[in-house]
Amino acid sequence: MSFFFSLNKRLWPTLHLDPLNPKDAKSIIIAECHSVDIKLSKEQEKKLERHCRSATTCNALYVTLFGKMIARAGRAGNLDKILHQCFQCQDTVSLYRLVLRSIQESMANDIDKELVKQ
């Protein structure tokens, strides 16, 4: 008995999302902050508006991840530092790397840090 699988016969469906417009991207991130009682300063909002202008920084996954990262940072008390680091990320992959580094740094022991690294 032999099995043969052809990957060319049926492709997995792919969902393509158009980028959000910059105003909506900014609003979603600010709403995420408000959901955890964090208010961005006017200067932080201006920087956010300048940052959310490209298709990659208005990508729905990027915007969601950015909002979650900022909300977490605000609760931890290091909003300015994390916001600055997030602004350095120009695509979703680099933002995911930042999130994983942040999680790794927050681990209490070397075993947990290595687990996150793997």
Biopython code that builds the backbone (N, CA, C, O; Angstrom):
import numpy as np
from Bio.PDB.StructureBuilder import StructureBuilder

atoms = [
    (1, "MET", "N", (0.846, -1.164, 0.000)),
    (1, "MET", "CA", (0.000, 0.000, 0.000)),
    (1, "MET", "C", (0.896, 1.232, 0.000)),
    (1, "MET", "O", (1.771, 1.364, 0.855)),
    (2, "SER", "N", (0.685, 2.112, -0.933)),
    (2, "SER", "CA", (1.484, 3.328, -0.973)),
    (2, "SER", "C", (0.571, 4.546, -0.971)),
    (2, "SER", "O", (-0.555, 4.516, -1.467)),
    (3, "PHE", "N", (1.091, 5.592, -0.406)),
    (3, "PHE", "CA", (0.349, 6.844, -0.352)),
    (3, "PHE", "C", (1.094, 7.891, -1.151)),
    (3, "PHE", "O", (2.322, 7.973, -1.111)),
    (4, "PHE", "N", (0.346, 8.673, -1.863)),
    (4, "PHE", "CA", (0.950, 9.744, -2.641)),
    (4, "PHE", "C", (0.162, 11.016, -2.372)),
    (4, "PHE", "O", (-1.051, 11.066, -2.577)),
    (5, "PHE", "N", (0.854, 12.026, -1.917)),
    (5, "PHE", "CA", (0.207, 13.312, -1.657)),
    (5, "PHE", "C", (0.759, 14.330, -2.631)),
    (5, "PHE", "O", (1.972, 14.497, -2.763)),
    (6, "SER", "N", (-0.124, 14.989, -3.290)),
    (6, "SER", "CA", (0.298, 16.046, -4.198)),
    (6, "SER", "C", (-0.095, 17.389, -3.598)),
    (6, "SER", "O", (-1.271, 17.642, -3.336)),
    (7, "LEU", "N", (0.875, 18.226, -3.388)),
    (7, "LEU", "CA", (0.609, 19.544, -2.831)),
    (7, "LEU", "C", (0.063, 20.500, -3.891)),
    (7, "LEU", "O", (-0.488, 21.549, -3.555)),
    (8, "ASN", "N", (0.208, 20.151, -5.137)),
    (8, "ASN", "CA", (-0.238, 21.049, -6.194)),
    (8, "ASN", "C", (-1.724, 20.945, -6.487)),
    (8, "ASN", "O", (-2.288, 21.854, -7.096)),
    (9, "LYS", "N", (-2.367, 19.880, -6.078)),
    (9, "LYS", "CA", (-3.775, 19.695, -6.411)),
    (9, "LYS", "C", (-4.670, 20.676, -5.677)),
    (9, "LYS", "O", (-5.603, 21.226, -6.262)),
    (10, "ARG", "N", (-4.396, 20.898, -4.410)),
    (10, "ARG", "CA", (-5.261, 21.782, -3.645)),
    (10, "ARG", "C", (-4.404, 22.635, -2.711)),
    (10, "ARG", "O", (-3.744, 22.126, -1.805)),
    (11, "LEU", "N", (-4.433, 23.914, -2.950)),
    (11, "LEU", "CA", (-3.681, 24.826, -2.101)),
    (11, "LEU", "C", (-4.539, 25.254, -0.916)),
    (11, "LEU", "O", (-5.765, 25.307, -1.003)),
    (12, "TRP", "N", (-3.880, 25.552, 0.169)),
    (12, "TRP", "CA", (-4.590, 26.077, 1.327)),
    (12, "TRP", "C", (-5.122, 27.449, 0.972)),
    (12, "TRP", "O", (-4.446, 28.222, 0.292)),
    (13, "PRO", "N", (-6.317, 27.757, 1.422)),
    (13, "PRO", "CA", (-6.846, 29.095, 1.145)),
    (13, "PRO", "C", (-6.027, 30.150, 1.893)),
    (13, "PRO", "O", (-5.555, 29.911, 3.004)),
    (14, "THR", "N", (-5.873, 31.276, 1.290)),
    (14, "THR", "CA", (-5.103, 32.359, 1.879)),
    (14, "THR", "C", (-5.997, 33.579, 2.024)),
    (14, "THR", "O", (-6.713, 33.953, 1.095)),
    (15, "LEU", "N", (-5.949, 34.179, 3.165)),
    (15, "LEU", "CA", (-6.714, 35.378, 3.416)),
    (15, "LEU", "C", (-5.792, 36.573, 3.246)),
    (15, "LEU", "O", (-4.783, 36.692, 3.941)),
    (16, "HIS", "N", (-6.135, 37.444, 2.334)),
    (16, "HIS", "CA", (-5.355, 38.658, 2.109)),
    (16, "HIS", "C", (-6.148, 39.838, 2.643)),
    (16, "HIS", "O", (-7.279, 40.078, 2.222)),
    (17, "LEU", "N", (-5.555, 40.568, 3.565)),
    (17, "LEU", "CA", (-6.199, 41.740, 4.134)),
    (17, "LEU", "C", (-5.517, 42.990, 3.603)),
    (17, "LEU", "O", (-4.291, 43.096, 3.615)),
    (18, "ASP", "N", (-6.312, 43.920, 3.145)),
    (18, "ASP", "CA", (-5.753, 45.195, 2.725)),
    (18, "ASP", "C", (-5.292, 45.949, 3.966)),
    (18, "ASP", "O", (-5.857, 45.776, 5.046)),
    (19, "PRO", "N", (-4.269, 46.783, 3.818)),
    (19, "PRO", "CA", (-3.839, 47.578, 4.966)),
    (19, "PRO", "C", (-4.959, 48.503, 5.438)),
    (19, "PRO", "O", (-5.804, 48.926, 4.649)),
    (20, "LEU", "N", (-4.953, 48.804, 6.714)),
    (20, "LEU", "CA", (-5.888, 49.776, 7.264)),
    (20, "LEU", "C", (-5.458, 51.165, 6.801)),
    (20, "LEU", "O", (-4.306, 51.362, 6.414)),
    (21, "ASN", "N", (-6.364, 52.113, 6.838)),
    (21, "ASN", "CA", (-5.906, 53.469, 6.557)),
    (21, "ASN", "C", (-5.208, 53.984, 7.819)),
    (21, "ASN", "O", (-5.510, 53.518, 8.918)),
    (22, "PRO", "N", (-4.290, 54.926, 7.679)),
    (22, "PRO", "CA", (-3.498, 55.382, 8.835)),
    (22, "PRO", "C", (-4.342, 55.870, 10.015)),
    (22, "PRO", "O", (-3.988, 55.635, 11.170)),
    (23, "LYS", "N", (-5.441, 56.538, 9.731)),
    (23, "LYS", "CA", (-6.294, 57.048, 10.808)),
    (23, "LYS", "C", (-6.891, 55.894, 11.624)),
    (23, "LYS", "O", (-6.935, 55.951, 12.853)),
    (24, "ASP", "N", (-7.349, 54.847, 10.925)),
    (24, "ASP", "CA", (-7.913, 53.685, 11.621)),
    (24, "ASP", "C", (-6.845, 52.932, 12.403)),
    (24, "ASP", "O", (-7.099, 52.472, 13.516)),
    (25, "ALA", "N", (-5.651, 52.803, 11.827)),
    (25, "ALA", "CA", (-4.556, 52.115, 12.522)),
    (25, "ALA", "C", (-4.246, 52.817, 13.841)),
    (25, "ALA", "O", (-4.122, 52.174, 14.883)),
    (26, "LYS", "N", (-4.123, 54.126, 13.783)),
    (26, "LYS", "CA", (-3.846, 54.907, 14.993)),
    (26, "LYS", "C", (-4.985, 54.744, 15.995)),
    (26, "LYS", "O", (-4.736, 54.562, 17.187)),
    (27, "SER", "N", (-6.220, 54.807, 15.529)),
    (27, "SER", "CA", (-7.384, 54.690, 16.415)),
    (27, "SER", "C", (-7.438, 53.335, 17.119)),
    (27, "SER", "O", (-7.787, 53.254, 18.297)),
    (28, "ILE", "N", (-7.094, 52.285, 16.398)),
    (28, "ILE", "CA", (-7.104, 50.938, 16.990)),
    (28, "ILE", "C", (-6.058, 50.830, 18.096)),
    (28, "ILE", "O", (-6.331, 50.267, 19.156)),
    (29, "ILE", "N", (-4.876, 51.360, 17.857)),
    (29, "ILE", "CA", (-3.808, 51.307, 18.862)),
    (29, "ILE", "C", (-4.194, 52.133, 20.088)),
    (29, "ILE", "O", (-3.984, 51.699, 21.221)),
    (30, "ILE", "N", (-4.751, 53.310, 19.867)),
    (30, "ILE", "CA", (-5.169, 54.156, 20.988)),
    (30, "ILE", "C", (-6.306, 53.493, 21.766)),
    (30, "ILE", "O", (-6.341, 53.567, 22.994)),
    (31, "ALA", "N", (-7.223, 52.856, 21.067)),
    (31, "ALA", "CA", (-8.316, 52.147, 21.738)),
    (31, "ALA", "C", (-7.782, 51.010, 22.606)),
    (31, "ALA", "O", (-8.282, 50.778, 23.707)),
    (32, "GLU", "N", (-6.770, 50.304, 22.111)),
    (32, "GLU", "CA", (-6.151, 49.225, 22.900)),
    (32, "GLU", "C", (-5.539, 49.807, 24.171)),
    (32, "GLU", "O", (-5.652, 49.211, 25.242)),
    (33, "CYS", "N", (-4.902, 50.950, 24.063)),
    (33, "CYS", "CA", (-4.329, 51.613, 25.240)),
    (33, "CYS", "C", (-5.426, 52.010, 26.219)),
    (33, "CYS", "O", (-5.295, 51.797, 27.424)),
    (34, "HIS", "N", (-6.501, 52.584, 25.705)),
    (34, "HIS", "CA", (-7.598, 53.009, 26.577)),
    (34, "HIS", "C", (-8.252, 51.823, 27.279)),
    (34, "HIS", "O", (-8.773, 51.964, 28.385)),
    (35, "SER", "N", (-8.225, 50.659, 26.641)),
    (35, "SER", "CA", (-8.851, 49.480, 27.252)),
    (35, "SER", "C", (-8.143, 49.042, 28.529)),
    (35, "SER", "O", (-8.716, 48.317, 29.342)),
    (36, "VAL", "N", (-6.904, 49.479, 28.705)),
    (36, "VAL", "CA", (-6.161, 49.171, 29.931)),
    (36, "VAL", "C", (-5.803, 50.454, 30.692)),
    (36, "VAL", "O", (-4.846, 50.488, 31.465)),
    (37, "ASP", "N", (-6.596, 51.508, 30.453)),
    (37, "ASP", "CA", (-6.453, 52.793, 31.161)),
    (37, "ASP", "C", (-5.098, 53.463, 30.949)),
    (37, "ASP", "O", (-4.515, 54.013, 31.883)),
    (38, "ILE", "N", (-4.608, 53.411, 29.722)),
    (38, "ILE", "CA", (-3.366, 54.096, 29.376)),
    (38, "ILE", "C", (-3.709, 55.202, 28.390)),
    (38, "ILE", "O", (-4.380, 54.971, 27.384)),
    (39, "LYS", "N", (-3.243, 56.399, 28.691)),
    (39, "LYS", "CA", (-3.471, 57.528, 27.790)),
    (39, "LYS", "C", (-2.122, 57.994, 27.259)),
    (39, "LYS", "O", (-1.220, 58.342, 28.022)),
    (40, "LEU", "N", (-2.007, 57.993, 25.943)),
    (40, "LEU", "CA", (-0.786, 58.483, 25.318)),
    (40, "LEU", "C", (-0.760, 60.010, 25.371)),
    (40, "LEU", "O", (-1.798, 60.666, 25.283)),
    (41, "SER", "N", (0.435, 60.555, 25.516)),
    (41, "SER", "CA", (0.578, 62.006, 25.487)),
    (41, "SER", "C", (0.359, 62.496, 24.058)),
    (41, "SER", "O", (0.362, 61.702, 23.117)),
    (42, "LYS", "N", (0.171, 63.785, 23.902)),
    (42, "LYS", "CA", (-0.012, 64.363, 22.558)),
    (42, "LYS", "C", (1.208, 64.088, 21.686)),
    (42, "LYS", "O", (1.076, 63.797, 20.497)),
    (43, "GLU", "N", (2.391, 64.181, 22.279)),
    (43, "GLU", "CA", (3.627, 63.922, 21.529)),
    (43, "GLU", "C", (3.699, 62.457, 21.089)),
    (43, "GLU", "O", (4.083, 62.166, 19.956)),
    (44, "GLN", "N", (3.331, 61.541, 21.980)),
    (44, "GLN", "CA", (3.317, 60.121, 21.633)),
    (44, "GLN", "C", (2.307, 59.842, 20.530)),
    (44, "GLN", "O", (2.573, 59.043, 19.632)),
    (45, "GLU", "N", (1.144, 60.498, 20.590)),
    (45, "GLU", "CA", (0.138, 60.326, 19.547)),
    (45, "GLU", "C", (0.636, 60.850, 18.199)),
    (45, "GLU", "O", (0.375, 60.242, 17.161)),
    (46, "LYS", "N", (1.347, 61.969, 18.213)),
    (46, "LYS", "CA", (1.905, 62.517, 16.968)),
    (46, "LYS", "C", (2.926, 61.556, 16.365)),
    (46, "LYS", "O", (2.941, 61.326, 15.156)),
    (47, "LYS", "N", (3.776, 61.001, 17.223)),
    (47, "LYS", "CA", (4.760, 60.026, 16.740)),
    (47, "LYS", "C", (4.070, 58.791, 16.176)),
    (47, "LYS", "O", (4.494, 58.252, 15.154)),
    (48, "LEU", "N", (3.014, 58.346, 16.836)),
    (48, "LEU", "CA", (2.249, 57.196, 16.364)),
    (48, "LEU", "C", (1.633, 57.493, 14.998)),
    (48, "LEU", "O", (1.646, 56.647, 14.104)),
    (49, "GLU", "N", (1.102, 58.685, 14.849)),
    (49, "GLU", "CA", (0.497, 59.077, 13.575)),
    (49, "GLU", "C", (1.542, 59.086, 12.455)),
    (49, "GLU", "O", (1.269, 58.627, 11.345)),
    (50, "ARG", "N", (2.726, 59.602, 12.743)),
    (50, "ARG", "CA", (3.810, 59.606, 11.734)),
    (50, "ARG", "C", (4.265, 58.191, 11.412)),
    (50, "ARG", "O", (4.618, 57.889, 10.272)),
    (51, "HIS", "N", (4.254, 57.327, 12.418)),
    (51, "HIS", "CA", (4.724, 55.953, 12.226)),
    (51, "HIS", "C", (3.758, 55.132, 11.373)),
    (51, "HIS", "O", (4.182, 54.330, 10.541)),
    (52, "CYS", "N", (2.481, 55.335, 11.581)),
    (52, "CYS", "CA", (1.458, 54.528, 10.891)),
    (52, "CYS", "C", (1.075, 55.142, 9.548)),
    (52, "CYS", "O", (-0.063, 55.566, 9.351)),
    (53, "ARG", "N", (2.023, 55.185, 8.638)),
    (53, "ARG", "CA", (1.750, 55.762, 7.318)),
    (53, "ARG", "C", (2.006, 54.805, 6.170)),
    (53, "ARG", "O", (1.518, 55.024, 5.061)),
    (54, "SER", "N", (2.758, 53.755, 6.419)),
    (54, "SER", "CA", (3.077, 52.830, 5.324)),
    (54, "SER", "C", (2.133, 51.630, 5.353)),
    (54, "SER", "O", (1.450, 51.376, 6.345)),
    (55, "ALA", "N", (2.115, 50.911, 4.252)),
    (55, "ALA", "CA", (1.265, 49.714, 4.177)),
    (55, "ALA", "C", (1.671, 48.683, 5.227)),
    (55, "ALA", "O", (0.814, 47.997, 5.784)),
    (56, "THR", "N", (2.971, 48.568, 5.501)),
    (56, "THR", "CA", (3.410, 47.556, 6.473)),
    (56, "THR", "C", (3.066, 47.940, 7.901)),
    (56, "THR", "O", (2.773, 47.064, 8.714)),
    (57, "THR", "N", (3.093, 49.229, 8.227)),
    (57, "THR", "CA", (2.750, 49.638, 9.591)),
    (57, "THR", "C", (1.248, 49.844, 9.763)),
    (57, "THR", "O", (0.787, 50.129, 10.869)),
    (58, "CYS", "N", (0.485, 49.703, 8.689)),
    (58, "CYS", "CA", (-0.980, 49.740, 8.771)),
    (58, "CYS", "C", (-1.576, 48.353, 8.537)),
    (58, "CYS", "O", (-2.793, 48.203, 8.430)),
    (59, "ASN", "N", (-0.719, 47.351, 8.459)),
    (59, "ASN", "CA", (-1.158, 45.966, 8.333)),
    (59, "ASN", "C", (-1.926, 45.595, 9.597)),
    (59, "ASN", "O", (-1.503, 45.942, 10.699)),
    (60, "ALA", "N", (-3.049, 44.894, 9.451)),
    (60, "ALA", "CA", (-3.910, 44.578, 10.594)),
    (60, "ALA", "C", (-3.167, 43.795, 11.682)),
    (60, "ALA", "O", (-3.348, 44.071, 12.868)),
    (61, "LEU", "N", (-2.342, 42.832, 11.296)),
    (61, "LEU", "CA", (-1.590, 42.060, 12.289)),
    (61, "LEU", "C", (-0.577, 42.947, 13.002)),
    (61, "LEU", "O", (-0.425, 42.862, 14.220)),
    (62, "TYR", "N", (0.109, 43.789, 12.257)),
    (62, "TYR", "CA", (1.086, 44.715, 12.836)),
    (62, "TYR", "C", (0.407, 45.633, 13.853)),
    (62, "TYR", "O", (0.898, 45.804, 14.969)),
    (63, "VAL", "N", (-0.722, 46.221, 13.459)),
    (63, "VAL", "CA", (-1.436, 47.164, 14.320)),
    (63, "VAL", "C", (-1.914, 46.467, 15.598)),
    (63, "VAL", "O", (-1.802, 47.032, 16.686)),
    (64, "THR", "N", (-2.437, 45.269, 15.477)),
    (64, "THR", "CA", (-2.896, 44.518, 16.643)),
    (64, "THR", "C", (-1.743, 44.213, 17.585)),
    (64, "THR", "O", (-1.852, 44.418, 18.794)),
    (65, "LEU", "N", (-0.656, 43.730, 17.040)),
    (65, "LEU", "CA", (0.514, 43.401, 17.845)),
    (65, "LEU", "C", (1.104, 44.651, 18.496)),
    (65, "LEU", "O", (1.489, 44.620, 19.665)),
    (66, "PHE", "N", (1.174, 45.736, 17.752)),
    (66, "PHE", "CA", (1.688, 47.002, 18.269)),
    (66, "PHE", "C", (0.839, 47.458, 19.461)),
    (66, "PHE", "O", (1.376, 47.833, 20.503)),
    (67, "GLY", "N", (-0.475, 47.423, 19.301)),
    (67, "GLY", "CA", (-1.369, 47.838, 20.373)),
    (67, "GLY", "C", (-1.209, 46.993, 21.624)),
    (67, "GLY", "O", (-1.165, 47.524, 22.733)),
    (68, "LYS", "N", (-1.121, 45.680, 21.452)),
    (68, "LYS", "CA", (-0.941, 44.775, 22.599)),
    (68, "LYS", "C", (0.388, 45.033, 23.297)),
    (68, "LYS", "O", (0.465, 45.025, 24.526)),
    (69, "MET", "N", (1.425, 45.261, 22.512)),
    (69, "MET", "CA", (2.753, 45.510, 23.081)),
    (69, "MET", "C", (2.758, 46.810, 23.893)),
    (69, "MET", "O", (3.325, 46.860, 24.984)),
    (70, "ILE", "N", (2.133, 47.848, 23.365)),
    (70, "ILE", "CA", (2.088, 49.130, 24.062)),
    (70, "ILE", "C", (1.240, 49.020, 25.333)),
    (70, "ILE", "O", (1.606, 49.563, 26.376)),
    (71, "ALA", "N", (0.118, 48.322, 25.244)),
    (71, "ALA", "CA", (-0.733, 48.153, 26.422)),
    (71, "ALA", "C", (0.017, 47.424, 27.531)),
    (71, "ALA", "O", (-0.063, 47.804, 28.699)),
    (72, "ARG", "N", (0.741, 46.381, 27.158)),
    (72, "ARG", "CA", (1.527, 45.621, 28.148)),
    (72, "ARG", "C", (2.619, 46.500, 28.751)),
    (72, "ARG", "O", (2.847, 46.471, 29.960)),
    (73, "ALA", "N", (3.290, 47.278, 27.910)),
    (73, "ALA", "CA", (4.367, 48.151, 28.377)),
    (73, "ALA", "C", (3.826, 49.219, 29.324)),
    (73, "ALA", "O", (4.467, 49.551, 30.322)),
    (74, "GLY", "N", (2.655, 49.752, 29.014)),
    (74, "GLY", "CA", (2.062, 50.769, 29.871)),
    (74, "GLY", "C", (1.729, 50.233, 31.251)),
    (74, "GLY", "O", (1.926, 50.914, 32.258)),
    (75, "ARG", "N", (1.226, 49.013, 31.290)),
    (75, "ARG", "CA", (0.924, 48.387, 32.593)),
    (75, "ARG", "C", (2.195, 48.122, 33.377)),
    (75, "ARG", "O", (2.198, 48.182, 34.607)),
    (76, "ALA", "N", (3.281, 47.827, 32.663)),
    (76, "ALA", "CA", (4.553, 47.527, 33.332)),
    (76, "ALA", "C", (5.318, 48.789, 33.708)),
    (76, "ALA", "O", (6.288, 48.731, 34.463)),
    (77, "GLY", "N", (4.881, 49.925, 33.183)),
    (77, "GLY", "CA", (5.520, 51.182, 33.555)),
    (77, "GLY", "C", (6.699, 51.591, 32.688)),
    (77, "GLY", "O", (7.429, 52.513, 33.054)),
    (78, "ASN", "N", (6.909, 50.947, 31.565)),
    (78, "ASN", "CA", (8.021, 51.341, 30.691)),
    (78, "ASN", "C", (7.516, 51.691, 29.284)),
    (78, "ASN", "O", (8.074, 51.248, 28.280)),
    (79, "LEU", "N", (6.466, 52.482, 29.238)),
    (79, "LEU", "CA", (5.814, 52.822, 27.978)),
    (79, "LEU", "C", (6.741, 53.554, 27.012)),
    (79, "LEU", "O", (6.810, 53.193, 25.837)),
    (80, "ASP", "N", (7.451, 54.569, 27.484)),
    (80, "ASP", "CA", (8.318, 55.353, 26.586)),
    (80, "ASP", "C", (9.382, 54.487, 25.927)),
    (80, "ASP", "O", (9.626, 54.601, 24.726)),
    (81, "LYS", "N", (10.011, 53.626, 26.709)),
    (81, "LYS", "CA", (11.068, 52.766, 26.180)),
    (81, "LYS", "C", (10.519, 51.824, 25.106)),
    (81, "LYS", "O", (11.084, 51.725, 24.016)),
    (82, "ILE", "N", (9.434, 51.143, 25.412)),
    (82, "ILE", "CA", (8.854, 50.176, 24.470)),
    (82, "ILE", "C", (8.277, 50.884, 23.254)),
    (82, "ILE", "O", (8.399, 50.388, 22.134)),
    (83, "LEU", "N", (7.659, 52.021, 23.458)),
    (83, "LEU", "CA", (7.120, 52.777, 22.330)),
    (83, "LEU", "C", (8.234, 53.157, 21.366)),
    (83, "LEU", "O", (8.082, 53.039, 20.150)),
    (84, "HIS", "N", (9.343, 53.611, 21.911)),
    (84, "HIS", "CA", (10.502, 53.949, 21.070)),
    (84, "HIS", "C", (10.990, 52.715, 20.303)),
    (84, "HIS", "O", (11.286, 52.805, 19.112)),
    (85, "GLN", "N", (11.075, 51.569, 20.978)),
    (85, "GLN", "CA", (11.520, 50.336, 20.316)),
    (85, "GLN", "C", (10.531, 49.907, 19.236)),
    (85, "GLN", "O", (10.942, 49.459, 18.166)),
    (86, "CYS", "N", (9.247, 50.038, 19.502)),
    (86, "CYS", "CA", (8.232, 49.666, 18.517)),
    (86, "CYS", "C", (8.323, 50.558, 17.284)),
    (86, "CYS", "O", (8.137, 50.090, 16.161)),
    (87, "PHE", "N", (8.607, 51.839, 17.490)),
    (87, "PHE", "CA", (8.728, 52.749, 16.351)),
    (87, "PHE", "C", (9.898, 52.383, 15.443)),
    (87, "PHE", "O", (9.920, 52.779, 14.278)),
    (88, "GLN", "N", (10.862, 51.637, 15.959)),
    (88, "GLN", "CA", (12.003, 51.196, 15.145)),
    (88, "GLN", "C", (11.624, 50.026, 14.236)),
    (88, "GLN", "O", (12.332, 49.740, 13.271)),
    (89, "CYS", "N", (10.530, 49.360, 14.531)),
    (89, "CYS", "CA", (10.080, 48.188, 13.764)),
    (89, "CYS", "C", (9.218, 48.642, 12.599)),
    (89, "CYS", "O", (8.167, 49.252, 12.797)),
    (90, "GLN", "N", (9.659, 48.348, 11.398)),
    (90, "GLN", "CA", (8.951, 48.810, 10.211)),
    (90, "GLN", "C", (8.110, 47.730, 9.541)),
    (90, "GLN", "O", (7.469, 47.981, 8.520)),
    (91, "ASP", "N", (8.113, 46.528, 10.114)),
    (91, "ASP", "CA", (7.277, 45.457, 9.562)),
    (91, "ASP", "C", (6.895, 44.489, 10.676)),
    (91, "ASP", "O", (7.413, 44.565, 11.790)),
    (92, "THR", "N", (5.994, 43.593, 10.360)),
    (92, "THR", "CA", (5.455, 42.674, 11.361)),
    (92, "THR", "C", (6.517, 41.721, 11.893)),
    (92, "THR", "O", (6.522, 41.413, 13.085)),
    (93, "VAL", "N", (7.411, 41.251, 11.040)),
    (93, "VAL", "CA", (8.452, 40.317, 11.480)),
    (93, "VAL", "C", (9.362, 40.970, 12.517)),
    (93, "VAL", "O", (9.662, 40.362, 13.544)),
    (94, "SER", "N", (9.800, 42.191, 12.264)),
    (94, "SER", "CA", (10.680, 42.856, 13.233)),
    (94, "SER", "C", (9.932, 43.154, 14.532)),
    (94, "SER", "O", (10.529, 43.128, 15.608)),
    (95, "LEU", "N", (8.639, 43.437, 14.442)),
    (95, "LEU", "CA", (7.848, 43.673, 15.647)),
    (95, "LEU", "C", (7.690, 42.379, 16.450)),
    (95, "LEU", "O", (7.768, 42.397, 17.678)),
    (96, "TYR", "N", (7.469, 41.258, 15.758)),
    (96, "TYR", "CA", (7.416, 39.962, 16.453)),
    (96, "TYR", "C", (8.739, 39.663, 17.149)),
    (96, "TYR", "O", (8.746, 39.153, 18.270)),
    (97, "ARG", "N", (9.843, 39.971, 16.506)),
    (97, "ARG", "CA", (11.157, 39.749, 17.145)),
    (97, "ARG", "C", (11.282, 40.565, 18.419)),
    (97, "ARG", "O", (11.782, 40.076, 19.432)),
    (98, "LEU", "N", (10.828, 41.811, 18.365)),
    (98, "LEU", "CA", (10.863, 42.665, 19.549)),
    (98, "LEU", "C", (10.002, 42.076, 20.664)),
    (98, "LEU", "O", (10.419, 42.052, 21.823)),
    (99, "VAL", "N", (8.821, 41.609, 20.325)),
    (99, "VAL", "CA", (7.927, 41.009, 21.316)),
    (99, "VAL", "C", (8.583, 39.794, 21.953)),
    (99, "VAL", "O", (8.564, 39.643, 23.175)),
    (100, "LEU", "N", (9.154, 38.942, 21.143)),
    (100, "LEU", "CA", (9.803, 37.740, 21.681)),
    (100, "LEU", "C", (11.010, 38.087, 22.548)),
    (100, "LEU", "O", (11.227, 37.459, 23.585)),
    (101, "ARG", "N", (11.795, 39.079, 22.135)),
    (101, "ARG", "CA", (12.926, 39.529, 22.966)),
    (101, "ARG", "C", (12.424, 40.067, 24.302)),
    (101, "ARG", "O", (13.013, 39.800, 25.350)),
    (102, "SER", "N", (11.343, 40.816, 24.256)),
    (102, "SER", "CA", (10.770, 41.385, 25.471)),
    (102, "SER", "C", (10.287, 40.287, 26.413)),
    (102, "SER", "O", (10.513, 40.353, 27.621)),
    (103, "ILE", "N", (9.630, 39.288, 25.858)),
    (103, "ILE", "CA", (9.171, 38.158, 26.673)),
    (103, "ILE", "C", (10.363, 37.418, 27.252)),
    (103, "ILE", "O", (10.367, 37.052, 28.428)),
    (104, "GLN", "N", (11.369, 37.201, 26.424)),
    (104, "GLN", "CA", (12.564, 36.487, 26.885)),
    (104, "GLN", "C", (13.235, 37.242, 28.036)),
    (104, "GLN", "O", (13.647, 36.629, 29.021)),
    (105, "GLU", "N", (13.346, 38.562, 27.916)),
    (105, "GLU", "CA", (13.976, 39.360, 28.970)),
    (105, "GLU", "C", (13.177, 39.347, 30.268)),
    (105, "GLU", "O", (13.737, 39.526, 31.349)),
    (106, "SER", "N", (11.871, 39.137, 30.160)),
    (106, "SER", "CA", (11.042, 39.142, 31.365)),
    (106, "SER", "C", (11.048, 37.809, 32.103)),
    (106, "SER", "O", (10.526, 37.717, 33.214)),
    (107, "MET", "N", (11.634, 36.773, 31.499)),
    (107, "MET", "CA", (11.685, 35.457, 32.140)),
    (107, "MET", "C", (12.618, 35.496, 33.349)),
    (107, "MET", "O", (13.643, 36.178, 33.348)),
    (108, "ALA", "N", (12.237, 34.755, 34.364)),
    (108, "ALA", "CA", (12.955, 34.791, 35.632)),
    (108, "ALA", "C", (14.268, 33.998, 35.619)),
    (108, "ALA", "O", (15.236, 34.393, 36.269)),
    (109, "ASN", "N", (14.301, 32.891, 34.888)),
    (109, "ASN", "CA", (15.520, 32.081, 34.941)),
    (109, "ASN", "C", (16.014, 31.735, 33.538)),
    (109, "ASN", "O", (15.305, 31.918, 32.549)),
    (110, "ASP", "N", (17.242, 31.233, 33.477)),
    (110, "ASP", "CA", (17.891, 30.944, 32.199)),
    (110, "ASP", "C", (17.195, 29.831, 31.418)),
    (110, "ASP", "O", (17.191, 29.846, 30.187)),
    (111, "ILE", "N", (16.616, 28.882, 32.115)),
    (111, "ILE", "CA", (15.927, 27.774, 31.431)),
    (111, "ILE", "C", (14.726, 28.316, 30.653)),
    (111, "ILE", "O", (14.513, 27.963, 29.494)),
    (112, "ASP", "N", (13.944, 29.181, 31.311)),
    (112, "ASP", "CA", (12.786, 29.776, 30.638)),
    (112, "ASP", "C", (13.229, 30.675, 29.484)),
    (112, "ASP", "O", (12.596, 30.696, 28.429)),
    (113, "LYS", "N", (14.316, 31.414, 29.690)),
    (113, "LYS", "CA", (14.822, 32.289, 28.621)),
    (113, "LYS", "C", (15.257, 31.466, 27.412)),
    (113, "LYS", "O", (15.016, 31.859, 26.271)),
    (114, "GLU", "N", (15.884, 30.349, 27.655)),
    (114, "GLU", "CA", (16.324, 29.477, 26.564)),
    (114, "GLU", "C", (15.121, 28.866, 25.841)),
    (114, "GLU", "O", (15.136, 28.708, 24.621)),
    (115, "LEU", "N", (14.100, 28.531, 26.592)),
    (115, "LEU", "CA", (12.884, 27.985, 26.002)),
    (115, "LEU", "C", (12.260, 28.996, 25.044)),
    (115, "LEU", "O", (11.856, 28.630, 23.941)),
    (116, "VAL", "N", (12.178, 30.242, 25.445)),
    (116, "VAL", "CA", (11.632, 31.294, 24.572)),
    (116, "VAL", "C", (12.521, 31.461, 23.349)),
    (116, "VAL", "O", (12.022, 31.634, 22.237)),
    (117, "LYS", "N", (13.818, 31.412, 23.544)),
    (117, "LYS", "CA", (14.758, 31.557, 22.423)),
    (117, "LYS", "C", (14.560, 30.468, 21.382)),
    (117, "LYS", "O", (14.593, 30.723, 20.178)),
    (118, "GLN", "N", (14.352, 29.236, 21.872)),
    (118, "GLN", "CA", (14.148, 28.119, 20.939)),
    (118, "GLN", "C", (12.859, 28.288, 20.185)),
    (118, "GLN", "O", (12.515, 27.447, 19.354)),
]
sb = StructureBuilder()
sb.init_structure("model")
sb.init_model(0)
sb.init_chain("A")
sb.init_seg("    ")
for serial, (resi, resn, name, xyz) in enumerate(atoms, 1):
    if name == "N":
        sb.init_residue(resn, " ", resi, " ")
    sb.init_atom(name, np.array(xyz, "f"), 0.0, 1.0, " ", f" {name:<3s}", serial, name[0])
structure = sb.get_structure()
